[in-house]
Amino acid sequence: MIKERIIKGLCTIGFMLAVISLKAQNKITAFSLENRNAKQYEKAEWRIDVTADFDNPYLQEDISMDMELKSPSGKQLVLPCYYESGTNKKSTWKARFMAQEKGKYTYTFHLKKNEKLAFSTATKTFNITGSKNK
């Protein structure tokens, strides 16, 4: 009787740890703006490091990532990110954006697994200065 309870308890703990470990795998581990001095009408590019289980990074139903931006004037934008390289455990994704407004932007990344939100980053900011281009 005691032996059965111990075995049952260990099985329950093992199952809970497995579920927690699976959930922990689907996350954005780091992200950075690669060209910190981005200007208006010039490319700004982010590198996003992801730890997630997926079969096909090109199949949005399996895994996808969006960058949600808010412009200085308050306009909301959703920018799809793209898979660049890596494995189905650790991968690198990219986001590219060309700002049409000068000023302070806010952004956050949203990772979806099986079309459900799996992870979101904290909101960050970046500044866009004027450019001679247009």
N, C-alpha and C positions, 0 to 999 in steps of 0.2 A: 504494500500500500504506500509506504513512504517512498520507496524506490520509484514507483509509478508517478507520484506527485513531483518528485525531483526531475524525472525525465520529461514530464509534461511541461514543467516550468522552464527547463532549459530549452525545449523546443519552442516555446512561446517567445523567450528572450531572443533566440536565434532568428526567428521569423521577424521580430520587430527590428532587430539590427539590420537584417537584409533589406527591409522596406526603407529604413532610414538611409542606408547606404545607396540605394537606387535613387532616392529623391535627391540626395546630396550630389549625385553625379551630374545632374542636369543643371549646370550653372555657368555663369560668366565669371571667370576667375580674374580677369584683368582687361582693361581697355585704356587706350591712349590716343590722343590726337597727334598724328605723326608730324604734321607741319603746323606748329603752334602759331606761326605768323601769317595765317591765311588771311587773304584780303577779299574784298568784294569782287565777284565775278571770277574768282580763282578757286581751284580745287582744294577742299579740305578733306583729309583722309584719316580715318580711324582704324586702328588694329584692335581686334577683339579676340581674346583668348577664351575658349569654351571647353569645358569638360562635360561631355554628354554622350549618351548611348544613341546611336542612330545607324540605320542601314544604308541610307542614301541621302547625302547632304543636298542633293539637287531636287529632292522630292519634298515640297513644302508640307505635305501631309505628315511626313516623318519628323522633320525638324525645320525651323525657320527662325529668323531674327529680324526685328524691325527696330529702327531708330526713330523715336518720337522727338520732334523738334518744336520749339516755339520761337518764332522770330521776334525781333525787337518791337515790331508793331502788334504782336499778339497772335499772328497767324500760326495755326497748328499745321504741322507737316508730318507725314509718316513716310519714312524712307526705308525700303527693303534693303537689308544687308545681304552680302553674298559670301559663300564659302570660298576660301582661298586654298587651304591645304591642311594636312594633318590626317589623323586616324579617327575611327569612330569612338575613341576615348578622349583624345585631346586634339583640338583643331583650332585653326586661325580663320577668322572671318574679317571682312572689311566693310566699311561704310564710306561712301564718297558723297560729297555735298558741295554745291556751288552756291554761295550766299548771294542773294540779290539785294539784301539790305545791310547797311552798316549798323553796328551796335552789338549788344549782348544777346546771345542766344542761350536757351536752356535745352538740355537733351537728356534722354534716358534710353537704355536699350531694353528690349523685351525679347526673351527667348521662349519659343513655343516648341513643345514636344507633343506629337500626335494631336496637333491643332489646339492644344490647351496651354495656357500660360504656365511656364515652368519656373521662370526666374525673371526678375526685373532689377536693374541697377538703381542706385540712388541717382537723383537728378544732379547734373553737373552743368557748368556754363563754359562758354568760350566767347571771345570778342572778335568781331570782324571790323577791320579798318578799311578806309577807302582805297580805291585802286584807280589807276589811269585807264584800265581796260573797260571797255563796253562797246 
